């Protein structure tokens, strides 16, 4: 899995980070993602619940609040709650929850499980 992650080339470059898909079924998926220090995209998904299991590295994840510029997702989130995350942590993001890494301590790797809203 690490070799696949190392080889991945995201369309958006660093802002999207690297990822490799483990499985996709029924509209859901499990992926391994790695993000590195630098600009990162803020995201919000109205159609899915996401669960992050952090497996390496860490940083600061902001959840909630609002995205001030939907066209420039690297502008991050205004408001919201900042929390430090590290290997061993889990975060559940209900549908419609903005989320963004405001800081990454070198890199952060996590398993993302996405459950579609039916």
N, C-alpha and C positions, 0 to 999 in steps of 0.2 A: 504494500500500500504506500509506503514512504517513497519508493522509486517512482510510482505513478504520480504522486503529489509533486515530487521534484521536477518531473517532466512536463507538468501541466502548464499551459500558456493561456492565461485569461485574456479574453477579448479586450477588456478594459484596463489591462495592465495591473499595476500595483493596487489601484483603488478597489478592485474586486477580489484580489488575493488569488491564491491557487486552490484548486479543488479537484477531487476525484470522486466519482459516484460509486457507491457500494451496491445499491439496489434501488430500483424504482418499481412501484406497483400500486395500482388503484389510485393514482393521482398523488401518492405520497412518495417520499424518497429518503434515503440515508446517504449522506455525503461526508467526506472528511475535508475540512477546509483549513488552510493556513493563511494567515494575514501577517504582514510585517509592518514595522514602524513606517510612518509616512501617511499620506492622505488615504482615507478609507471612506467608502460610501455609506451614507445613512440609508436605511431601508425600512419599509413598512409593507406588510403583506396582509391584505384583508381576507384572503382565501385560505389561510393555513395557520395552524399552531406550530411553532418551532420549539424544539428542545435542543439545547446545546449542552454537550458533555465535554468539558475542557480536559485535554489530555497532555498538553505541554505548553510551556510559556505562560504568559499572562498579560494583563493590561487593565484598562478601565472601559467598561461597557456602560453606555448611557441608554436607558429605556424610558419610554413615555415622552412627554413633551410634544413638540411639533417640528416638522422639517421646514425651515424658513425658505428654501429654494428647491423645489421639486426637480428643476432642471440641472442644478449643481448639487448633487447629493453629497459631495465632499464638504459642503457648507455645514454638514452635521445636523445637530438637533438643538433647539432652544428649549430651555426648561428640562424636564425629565429628571431622572434619578441616576446618579453615577455610582457604580459599584466596582470594586476591584475584583477581578476574576483570575483564577489560576488553575493549574492542573488539579483535578478532583472535584471541581465545582460543577454544578448543573444550573442552567437558567431555562425557565419556561417563558416563552413569548406568546401570549394569546393573540388571536387575529386582530389586526389593526394597531398593534403596538410598535411605534417607531423604535428603532435600535441602531446603535452606532458605536464603534470603538473610537473614543476620543483620544486614547493613548494606547500604544502597544509597546510593551517592554521587550524590544528585540523582535520577537514573533509570538504568535499565539496559534495553537492548533486545536481544533475541536471537531467533534462528531456532531453533525447537524441532522436531526430527524424532523421531517416535515410531514404533518398530518393535515390532509385537506379538510376544509369545512364543507360539510355536506348539506 
